[in-house]
Amino acid sequence: MVTFDHRDPGTTEDAWRADGFFDRLPPLDLPDDVPHLVALAAHPDDESLGAGGLLARLARRGAPVTVVVATDGEASHPDSPTLSPARLARLRRRELVDAVDVAAPGAAVVFLGLPDGGLREHRPTLHRQLSAILGALAEDEPGRGERAPVMLCAPWRSDGHRDHRIAGEVAAAVAGEQGARLLEYPIWWWHWGNPDDRTATKDMRALTLTPQERAAKRLALAAHRSQVEPLSPDPRDAATVGPEMLRHADRDVEVFVEAPCPSPAPPSASAPSPTAESEPGSGRGPGSGSTSSESLPAGFFDAFYRGRPDPWGFETRWYEERKRAVTLASLPRARFRAGLEIGCSTGVLTADLATRCDRLVGVDVAAAALAAARERLGDEVELLRLRTPAEWPEGLFDLVVLSEVGYYYGASDLETAISRAVGSLTADGVLVACHWRHPVPEYPLRGDDVHAALAARAELVRLVHHLEDDFVLEVFVRPPGRSVAAEAGLA
C-alpha cells in the first residue's frame, strides 16, 4: 500500500524531465479505427488529468466517446466550511460536463454516483455497470468483424490511490471479459513515484500531444475549478490539485500503461448479479438497499477471497479493531461453554471469541477464508464449511454470533437462519448480531432489516442495543431476560 499526501511537494516535473523519463518510453500504438472510447474516471477530473489529450484526439477523429464517472468526488474537501459534500458533488458533476464538452464535444457522460472513497465497497456495482456499458456497445455493432476492439481507459491499478486501484482492477476485469483494449493512466504516481523505477514503467507508452490537444486538455482541466483553485481562503478549502500536479498534467505527452488483463473469471465472480455482494471494506455490510428474495451466491465469496489474505481489512483497520472490542465488551458473561460464529471469515473475531469460550465452532462458505482461519487458529476452533441456512452445525450453543452476515441472505433465508440460530440456543443462550448500516444497494437485505427481523421474534428479548451511524450491535436472550447487573446480584 502506498501512503502519500497531496499537500506534500512530491516528485517535481523537473525531476521527471531531467531524468529523460519520457524520451525512453516507446510510442503508444493508436489505430485510426477505434470504434469507441470508454473513459472511466474514479472521480471527476481524473479523465482530464490522465487522458484529456487522448479524449481530444479520438473525438476529433470522429470516434464516439463515453465518459463513465464512478463517484461524484464529494470527499475532496472533507472539512470544507464552504461546501457540504452534497453541494460539492453537484458542483463537480457540472464541472465534469463542462470539461468533457471542451475535450471531447458531443461525448456521452454517465454518472454512477458511487461513494467517493468507497469503490472497494462497491466493486461489484462498478463491475456490473461498466460491463453493461461495454456490452451495449457490442450489441450496437453486431457486425464489427475485424474492426479494432473498443478502447477502455481507466486509472492505473498501481496509482497508489485506493479508488484508482479499484477502478483499474474492475476495468481490467471487464476488458478481459469483453475483449476490449485497456489503457491505464497514472495520475498520482507522478506525485509519489520515482523516475528510476524501471519495474513499474515497463508497460508504459507515450502519446505525444499536438498543440491543439494540449490546449484542449488544459481548458478541460481548468473547468474543474473546485479542484484546481481554492474554494475559499480558508486552508481547509485549498486546491487538491496543486501547482506541481498541474505541471505534470500540462506536459506535451500523456503516458498510458498497457498491461495484460486478467483472464475472464467465472460469472459469479466477475459479473455479479444485482444482488451480488459489494466487498464492503468497512464492515461487510449494507445500510439501505432493495429487499431481495435471493441470497448471495456461494461462488462469489470463493472468488472474492482468491489471492487476497485480508480483503475486509480486519487486520489493518481501526474501525474493525474497535468494533470487535465493542462486540466483546457487549457479551453479558465472562465465559461461555460453547460458541457458534456464523460467517467467521478469516477468523480474526473468531480468535477473540475463542478466549471467551470453552469450545467454539466457526462456519463459513468460502474455502479460502476457512484456510486462512485454520492457519490463524490451528486446532483451537472447529471450523466448518457450510452453506447456511440450508446447512447448519449440530448441537446446542450458549453463544451464537451473527456478525456482518445476515444481509447476505434473502428474506426467506434470513428467517430460516434466525430460526436455526434460535433453535441452536441453550435455555440460557445469548445471540449477538452486529451489522453495517451504510447503503449498499446490491445486498439482498439491509443491516437494519436484519435487526428488525431479530427484534420481531417472540423467542428473543433484547438485552443490549448499541447503535451508531456505521453499525448496529444487539444482544438477545430468551425471555424474560435479566441484565448483567441483575445476574450478578447487583440490581
HELIX and SHEET records of a PDB file:
HELIX    1   1 GLU A   13  ALA A   18  1                                   6    
HELIX    2   2 PHE A   22  ARG A   24  5                                   3    
HELIX    3   3 ASP A   46  ARG A   61  1                                  16    
HELIX    4   4 PRO A   85  ALA A  103  1                                  19    
HELIX    5   5 ARG A  123  ASP A  140  1                                  18    
HELIX    6   6 ARG A  162  GLN A  178  1                                  17    
HELIX    7   7 TRP A  189  TRP A  192  1                                   4    
HELIX    8   8 PRO A  211  ALA A  222  1                                  12    
HELIX    9   9 ARG A  225  VAL A  228  1                                   4    
HELIX   10  10 PRO A  235  ASP A  237  5                                   3    
HELIX   11  11 PRO A  243  ALA A  249  1                                   7    
HELIX   12  12 PRO A  267  SER A  270  1                                   4    
HELIX   13  13 ALA A  298  TYR A  305  1                                   8    
HELIX   14  14 TRP A  318  SER A  330  1                                  13    
HELIX   15  15 VAL A  348  ALA A  354  1                                   7    
HELIX   16  16 ALA A  367  LEU A  377  1                                  11    
HELIX   17  17 GLY A  406  TYR A  408  5                                   3    
HELIX   18  18 ALA A  411  GLY A  423  1                                  13    
HELIX   19  19 GLY A  447  ALA A  455  1                                   9    
HELIX   20  20 VAL A  484  GLU A  487  1                                   4    
SHEET    1   A 5 ALA A 108  LEU A 114  0                                        
SHEET    2   A 5 VAL A  65  THR A  71  1                                        
SHEET    3   A 5 LEU A  37  ALA A  41  1                                        
SHEET    4   A 5 MET A 151  PRO A 155  1                                        
SHEET    5   A 5 ARG A 181  TYR A 185  1                                        
SHEET    1   B 2 MET A 204  THR A 208  0                                        
SHEET    2   B 2 VAL A 253  VAL A 257 -1                                        
SHEET    1   C 7 GLU A 382  ARG A 385  0                                        
SHEET    2   C 7 CYS A 357  ASP A 364  1                                        
SHEET    3   C 7 PHE A 336  ILE A 342  1                                        
SHEET    4   C 7 PHE A 397  SER A 403  1                                        
SHEET    5   C 7 LEU A 425  TRP A 436  1                                        
SHEET    6   C 7 PHE A 471  VAL A 477 -1                                        
SHEET    7   C 7 VAL A 461  LEU A 467 -1                                        
END                                                                             
